[in-house]
């Protein structure tokens, strides 16, 4: 078992998604600025915490439903493809595009490898 397929990795990433969901729901000023920088429509912003909360739950499903956890990593790959695309379209070359690209690579690799079978 590698680090990318370990259940603990899924749990850590779920905690990150949950924390980010809370930060987006508040919203924290740097996140608000990042959403402004990529020109995300104000009516779509309330969906971000919902998506991130669902992602956290999906990642935690690795303990009972590994297939759902793999679907979650796939959907997070799609989410980060869209995020990187939004940065490129807005010509926003901030550190946000680096983070989004890193998460894109991480979740794509996790999808390809899949979680451990229980």
Secondary structure by P-SEA (a helix, b strand, c coil): ccccccaaaaaaaaaaaaaaaaaaaaccaaaaaaaaaaccccccccaaaaaaaaaaaaaacccccaaaaaaaaaaaaaaaaaaaaaaaaaccccaaaaaaaaaaaaaaaaaaaccccc
